[in-house]
Amino acid sequence: FIQMLRSAKKRDVLQLLRRAPEDMLPFVVEAAVAAQSAASLAALSDFLDFSKQPKSLLEKFLYAAAFSPRPSGELLHLVLDKLDRKQLAPEVWETGIVAVGSLVGKLCQQKLCGLQEVERGVGTILGGLRGAKEESEVVIYLLALGNAALPETIPTLLDHAEEGPTTIATAAVAALRRFPSQHISGKVKRGMRRIFHEKRKSYDKTCRLAAAEILLNNQPSPMDVINILLAANELEGETATFLLLKVQSSLRAHHHHQARKIMKDILRDPQINNYNFFSKAGISSSFSGPLTVTQDLLSTFGLDLLFLEGGLLRKSVSDFSLLSHGQRLQAAQVTIEAQGMESMLGENVLEGEEEPELSAGMSAVFFDVQLRPIIFFQGYTDLMAKVLLSSGEPTSVVKGNLLLMDHHQVIPLQSGLQVVIKLQGGLGLDISADMDMNVWDQELKTGINARGSLTIDFEAELDAPFLQATLRSQTEVETSIHFDTMLRFSSSPVLMCLQLREEQVPYR
């Protein structure tokens, strides 16, 4: 369909968009974005009316742009133009800003940072961040900076990480975690130390743990590792348990973890590596292990569960990553977070910590693109309304078809002939998540369902006056993963059930 659209005129693409049945329209929009020809982008510009079209279709268009493997300046120009309209639904605006961050980052990876559209995109994000009044707006701009991962924005992120209120500081540290190791400089590490050791003010435990992870995952110094381990002794039970398990899981990790050798040396010291130190009795956990190991590829599954002292789930992170030839790709990371539950159970907030508002939500990263966060409920009244009126339907995180690979190359052979190589890879994705809180039975259930199918189309063609040869191959993979957690906190100790189900993978 994409190949067909690439050779179509604007008039034809526009007609196709206008005549497509309602259920097929999202597919046509995604294909038109993936085609990225001048005609298809011009047709989309005429067709998409951000004041009239349904939110779901506009989000489809913006996510298709954000996931584009090799976006053009024209695509970013189109997205920025559409976002310039004043009256936008909040969800569309949020999706648009994180998409701009992703497009800016990918264009800079293609050495196209000097484009006028890229400068306009960076200006839109930084200008919006300076003028944002609401915390939720600031968070979206920070997530967009994480998608762009531009080294020049690190001082801005550091400033928000150290000085901002809880939600802003947490979002800024999360954005800094997205940067490759070479950009985590001494200045960044000093900032993370100040956050973790609370040198200037007190920080939320999730923010401190994220700062510790940045220190541990980016060529840590032995002193950093020792100080983090010693600080764990002063932390409350669950946070200490989680942090020590993080250290141990990086020791068990494959040789790719940078801190492994340093930690092994430090743990030879019996003053640190002893039963008293590592026998924290919390129920929080951190696990990471391989799913597939081949000569060229290591795919891992990681699961982090951070609990409150009373046994309620504070944060769960499930992560699927691919490592190949020194490169790391975050294929999928889904985070479910709940705040302010302590007051519901009559627990006291720790001294120095601000009492957060009762809320629960989710954020996700797919193929290194951070999506806009989804809120399940905010405030006690909202929770009660959702509990009483719950439809039982899971919340859709992302659903659609993405072009993941798009490669075209001409290879001259020594004989003087040439081979044309084309490679395209498409991904159909449907990911939903659900959080169900039963106040009466004192149960909390979360579920993440991920279904995907990948198709790769490869063609090599040798075309000469006296000879023509074509080699074609098509590969298809389908998979589906379900991850469920169930907590019952009516009795002590808290009962917990975790289940990861992977359906059989057909591979053609």
C-alpha positions in Angstrom: 0.0 0.0 0.0 2.9 2.4 0.9 4.7 1.5 -2.4 1.5 2.3 -4.3 1.0 5.7 -2.5 4.6 6.7 -3.3 3.8 6.7 -7.0 0.3 8.3 -6.6 -0.6 12.0 -7.3 -1.9 14.3 -4.6 -5.4 14.3 -6.1 -5.6 10.4 -5.9 -4.3 10.2 -2.3 -6.8 12.9 -1.3 -9.7 11.1 -3.0 -8.6 7.9 -1.2 -8.6 9.6 2.2 -12.0 11.2 1.6 -13.7 8.0 0.3 -12.1 5.4 2.7 -14.7 3.7 5.0 -14.5 4.9 8.6 -12.9 1.7 9.9 -10.2 1.8 7.1 -9.4 5.5 7.4 -6.8 5.2 10.2 -4.9 2.6 8.1 -4.9 4.9 5.1 -3.7 7.9 7.2 -0.8 5.7 8.7 0.2 4.5 5.2 0.1 8.1 3.8 2.4 9.3 6.7 4.8 6.3 6.1 4.9 7.0 2.3 6.2 10.5 3.0 6.0 11.6 -0.6 5.4 15.2 -1.4 1.9 14.2 -2.8 0.9 12.2 0.2 2.0 14.9 2.7 0.2 17.6 0.7 -3.0 15.4 0.6 -2.8 14.9 4.4 -2.4 18.6 5.0 -5.6 19.3 3.0 -7.5 16.4 4.5 -6.7 16.7 8.3 -8.7 19.3 10.0 -7.6 19.4 13.7 -10.7 21.3 14.7 -13.2 18.7 13.3 -11.6 15.3 13.0 -12.1 12.7 15.8 -9.3 12.8 18.4 -8.5 9.1 17.8 -7.7 9.7 14.1 -5.5 12.8 14.9 -3.6 10.8 17.5 -3.1 8.0 14.9 -1.6 10.6 12.5 0.7 12.1 15.2 1.9 8.7 16.4 2.5 7.5 12.9 4.7 10.5 12.4 6.5 10.0 15.8 7.4 6.4 14.9 8.6 7.2 11.3 12.0 5.5 10.9 13.5 8.2 8.7 11.3 11.3 8.9 11.7 14.3 6.6 11.7 18.0 7.4 8.4 18.2 5.5 6.8 15.8 7.8 7.9 17.8 10.9 6.7 21.0 9.1 3.2 19.4 8.6 3.0 18.3 12.3 4.1 21.8 13.5 1.6 23.6 11.2 -1.3 21.4 12.4 -0.3 22.0 16.1 -0.3 25.8 15.6 -4.1 25.8 15.6 -5.3 27.4 18.9 -8.2 25.1 19.8 -6.9 21.6 20.3 -8.2 18.8 22.5 -5.7 18.2 25.4 -4.9 14.6 24.3 -4.2 15.7 20.7 -1.9 18.6 22.0 0.0 16.3 24.3 0.5 13.6 21.6 1.6 16.3 19.2 4.3 17.7 21.5 5.8 14.3 22.3 5.7 13.6 18.5 7.6 16.8 17.7 10.3 15.7 20.2 10.6 12.3 18.5 10.8 13.9 15.0 13.4 16.4 16.1 15.5 13.6 17.7 15.3 11.4 14.6 16.1 14.3 12.2 19.2 15.1 14.3 20.3 11.5 14.2 20.2 11.8 10.4 22.6 14.9 10.7 19.7 17.2 9.8 19.8 19.4 13.0 20.4 22.5 10.9 17.0 22.3 9.2 14.7 25.3 9.7 11.9 22.9 10.8 14.1 21.3 13.4 15.0 24.7 14.9 11.3 25.6 14.9 10.5 22.3 16.6 13.1 22.8 19.3 11.9 26.4 19.8 8.3 25.2 20.1 9.2 22.8 22.9 11.6 25.1 24.9 9.3 28.2 24.4 6.3 26.1 25.6 8.3 24.9 28.6 9.2 28.4 29.6 5.6 29.6 29.3 3.9 26.6 30.8 1.7 27.3 33.9 0.3 23.9 34.7 2.5 21.1 36.1 0.9 18.6 33.6 2.0 20.9 30.7 5.6 21.1 32.0 5.7 17.3 32.2 4.7 16.9 28.6 7.4 19.3 27.4 10.0 17.4 29.5 8.9 14.1 28.0 9.3 15.7 24.5 12.9 16.7 25.4 13.5 13.1 26.5 12.3 11.9 23.0 14.6 14.5 21.3 17.6 13.6 23.5 19.5 16.8 22.4 22.7 17.3 24.4 22.1 21.1 24.5 18.9 20.6 26.5 20.6 18.7 29.4 21.1 21.9 31.6 17.4 22.7 31.3 16.4 19.1 32.3 18.9 19.2 35.2 17.4 22.4 36.5 13.9 21.0 36.5 15.1 17.7 38.0 16.7 19.5 41.0 14.4 22.4 41.6 11.0 21.3 40.4 8.1 19.9 42.5 7.7 16.0 42.6 6.0 15.3 39.3 8.2 17.7 37.4 11.5 16.5 39.0 10.5 12.8 38.3 9.7 13.6 34.6 13.0 15.5 34.2 15.0 12.6 35.7 13.1 10.1 33.5 14.0 12.3 30.4 17.7 12.3 31.4 17.7 8.5 31.7 16.9 8.4 27.9 20.2 9.9 27.0 23.1 7.7 25.8 26.1 7.2 28.2 28.4 9.6 26.4 26.1 12.5 27.4 25.9 11.7 31.1 28.7 14.0 32.0 30.3 14.8 35.4 27.8 17.7 35.8 24.8 15.4 35.3 26.3 12.9 37.8 26.8 15.6 40.4 23.2 16.6 40.0 22.0 13.0 40.4 24.2 12.6 43.5 22.5 15.7 45.0 19.1 14.3 44.3 19.8 10.8 45.5 21.6 11.9 48.7 19.0 14.8 49.2 21.7 17.5 49.5 19.4 20.5 48.8 15.9 19.3 49.6 13.9 16.1 50.0 12.8 14.2 46.9 10.2 11.6 46.2 11.5 8.0 46.6 10.9 7.2 42.9 12.9 10.3 41.8 15.8 9.3 44.1 15.8 5.7 42.8 15.8 6.9 39.2 18.8 9.2 40.0 20.6 6.2 41.6 20.0 4.2 38.4 21.5 6.9 36.2 24.6 6.8 38.4 24.8 3.0 38.4 24.1 2.6 34.6 26.6 5.1 33.2 30.2 4.2 34.0 29.9 4.5 37.7 32.8 5.3 39.9 33.6 2.9 42.8 32.8 5.7 45.3 29.3 6.2 43.8 28.5 2.5 44.1 29.8 2.4 47.7 27.8 5.5 48.7 24.6 4.2 47.1 25.0 0.9 48.9 25.7 2.6 52.2 22.8 5.0 51.8 20.5 1.9 51.3 21.1 1.2 55.0 19.5 4.5 55.9 16.5 4.1 53.6 13.1 2.8 54.6 12.6 -1.0 54.1 10.9 -1.2 50.7 13.1 1.4 49.0 16.2 -0.2 50.4 15.1 -3.6 49.3 14.4 -2.3 45.8 17.8 -0.5 45.5 19.8 -3.5 46.7 18.0 -5.8 44.3 18.8 -3.3 41.5 22.5 -3.7 42.4 22.3 -7.5 42.6 20.4 -7.8 39.3 23.1 -5.7 37.5 25.6 -8.1 38.9 23.7 -11.1 37.4 23.1 -9.2 34.2 24.9 -10.3 31.0 28.3 -8.8 30.5 26.7 -5.7 28.9 26.2 -3.9 32.3 28.8 -1.3 32.8 28.9 -1.4 36.6 29.3 -5.2 36.8 33.1 -5.3 37.3 33.2 -2.4 39.8 30.4 -4.0 41.9 32.2 -7.3 41.9 35.3 -5.7 43.3 33.3 -3.7 45.9 31.4 -6.7 47.1 34.6 -8.5 48.0 34.6 -6.2 51.1 32.8 -8.1 53.9 31.8 -4.8 55.6 29.4 -4.2 52.7 28.7 -7.7 51.4 27.2 -9.3 54.5 23.9 -10.8 55.6 23.0 -7.8 57.8 23.4 -5.5 54.8 21.6 -7.5 52.1 18.8 -9.1 54.1 16.3 -6.4 53.8 12.9 -8.0 54.2 10.7 -5.9 51.9 8.5 -7.3 49.2 9.7 -4.9 46.4 11.6 -6.6 43.7 13.7 -6.0 40.6 14.4 -8.7 38.0 16.0 -8.7 34.6 16.7 -11.8 32.5 17.1 -12.9 28.8 14.3 -13.9 26.6 16.3 -14.6 23.4 20.1 -15.0 23.1 21.8 -15.3 19.7 25.2 -14.3 18.3 23.8 -11.0 17.1 20.9 -10.3 19.5 20.1 -10.3 23.2 16.5 -9.6 24.1 15.7 -9.1 27.8 12.6 -8.8 30.0 12.9 -6.7 33.1 10.3 -6.2 35.9 10.5 -3.7 38.7 7.9 -3.6 41.5 8.2 -0.9 44.2 5.8 -1.2 47.1 4.8 1.2 49.9 5.6 0.1 53.5 2.0 -0.9 54.0 2.2 -3.3 51.0 0.4 -1.2 48.3 2.0 -1.1 44.8 3.6 2.3 44.2 5.2 1.6 40.8 5.5 -1.3 38.4 7.7 -1.2 35.3 7.8 -4.0 32.7 10.5 -3.6 30.1 11.4 -5.4 26.9 14.8 -4.4 25.4 16.9 -5.5 22.5 20.7 -5.3 22.5 22.7 -5.8 19.4 26.3 -4.9 18.5 26.6 -2.3 21.4 23.2 -0.6 20.5 20.2 -0.8 22.8 16.6 -0.4 21.7 13.8 -0.1 24.2 11.2 -2.2 22.3 8.5 -1.6 25.0 8.4 -0.3 28.5 5.1 0.1 30.4 5.0 1.9 33.8 2.0 1.8 36.1 2.2 4.2 39.0 -0.1 5.0 41.9 0.3 7.9 44.4 -1.3 9.1 47.6 -2.6 5.6 48.6 -1.0 6.0 52.0 -3.7 8.3 53.3 -6.4 5.9 52.2 -5.0 3.2 54.4 -4.3 5.6 57.3 -0.5 5.4 56.8 1.7 8.4 57.7 3.7 10.2 55.1 7.4 10.3 55.9 8.7 13.5 57.5 9.9 16.1 54.9 7.9 14.5 52.0 4.9 16.3 50.6 1.7 14.4 50.6 0.9 13.6 47.0 -2.6 13.7 45.5 -4.4 10.4 45.2 -3.9 9.3 41.6 -2.9 6.4 39.3 -1.7 6.4 35.7 0.5 4.9 33.2 3.2 5.9 30.8 4.8 3.9 28.0 7.9 3.9 25.7 7.8 2.0 22.4 10.8 1.7 20.1 12.4 4.6 21.9 9.4 6.9 21.6 7.8 8.1 24.8 4.0 8.2 24.4 1.8 10.7 26.3 0.9 9.5 29.8 -2.6 8.1 30.5 -4.3 8.9 33.8 -6.6 6.2 35.3 -8.0 8.5 38.1 -7.0 11.7 39.8 -8.4 12.5 43.3 -10.6 10.5 45.6 -13.9 11.6 43.9 -12.6 10.5 40.5 -11.5 7.2 41.9 -15.0 6.5 43.4 -16.7 7.5 40.2 -14.5 5.1 38.2 -14.9 2.3 40.7 -18.7 2.7 40.6 -19.0 3.3 36.9 -16.1 1.0 35.7 -16.8 -0.5 32.3 -14.2 -3.2 32.8 -12.8 -2.2 29.4 -9.0 -1.9 29.3 -7.5 1.5 28.3 -5.8 1.5 24.9 -2.2 2.8 25.0 -1.3 2.5 21.4 -3.0 0.7 18.4 -2.0 1.0 14.8 0.4 0.1 12.0 3.9 1.5 11.9 6.6 1.5 9.3 9.7 0.4 11.3 12.3 -0.1 8.5 12.6 1.6 5.2 15.9 1.1 3.4 16.8 1.6 -0.3 20.3 1.1 -1.6 22.1 0.7 -4.9 25.3 -1.5 -4.7 27.7 -1.4 -7.7 29.4 -4.8 -8.3 33.0 -5.3 -9.5 31.6 -6.6 -12.8 30.1 -3.1 -13.5 26.5 -4.3 -12.9 24.5 -3.0 -10.0 22.1 -4.5 -7.5 19.2 -2.6 -6.1 18.2 -3.5 -2.5 14.9 -2.6 -0.9 14.0 -3.5 2.7 10.8 -2.6 4.4 9.5 -3.7 7.8 6.0 -3.0 9.1 4.6 -3.5 12.6 1.0 -3.9 13.7 0.6 -3.1 17.4 -2.2 -3.2 19.9 -1.3 -2.5 23.5 -3.8 -1.9 26.3 -3.5 -1.6 30.0 -6.0 -1.8 32.8 -6.0 -1.0 36.5 -8.8 -2.1 38.8 -9.0 -1.0 42.4 -11.5 -2.7 44.6 -11.8 -0.6 47.8 -14.2 -3.0 49.5 -12.3 -6.2 48.9 -9.0 -4.4 49.2 -7.7 -5.7 46.0 -5.6 -4.0 43.3 -5.3 -5.6 39.8 -3.2 -4.4 36.9 -3.0 -5.9 33.4 -1.0 -5.1 30.4 -1.9 -6.8 27.1 0.5 -6.5 24.1 -0.2 -8.0 20.7 2.0 -7.4 17.7 2.8 -8.7 14.2 5.9 -7.9 12.3 6.3 -8.2 8.5 9.7 -7.7 6.8 9.8 -7.5 3.0 13.2 -7.8 1.3 14.0 -7.6 -2.4 17.4 -7.6 -4.2 17.2 -7.0 -8.0 20.0 -7.3 -10.6 18.9 -5.6 -13.8 21.2 -5.7 -16.9 20.4 -5.7 -20.7 21.1 -9.4 -21.0 20.1 -10.7 -17.6 17.5 -10.0 -14.9 17.4 -11.7 -11.5 15.3 -11.0 -8.4 15.6 -12.4 -4.9 12.6 -11.8 -2.6 11.9 -12.9 0.9 9.0 -12.2 3.3 9.1 -12.8 7.0 6.2 -12.6 9.4 6.1 -13.0 13.1 3.1 -12.7 15.4 3.3 -12.6 19.2 1.1 -11.7 22.2 2.2 -11.1 25.8 -0.1 -10.6 28.8 1.3 -9.4 32.1 -1.0 -9.4 35.1 -0.5 -8.5 38.8 -3.0 -9.0 41.6 -2.6 -7.7 45.1 -4.7 -8.4 48.1 -3.9 -6.2 51.1 -6.8 -7.1 53.4 -4.4 -9.2 55.5 -0.8 -9.1 56.5 1.5 -10.0 54.8 0.1 -8.7 51.5 -0.7 -11.5 49.0 0.6 -11.0 45.5 0.3 -12.9 42.3 2.2 -12.1 39.2 1.6 -13.8 35.8 3.4 -13.4 32.5 1.8 -15.3 29.7 3.3 -15.5 26.2 1.3 -17.1 23.5 3.0 -19.4 21.0 4.9 -17.3 18.3 4.1 -18.3 14.7 7.1 -17.5 12.5 6.8 -17.7 8.8 
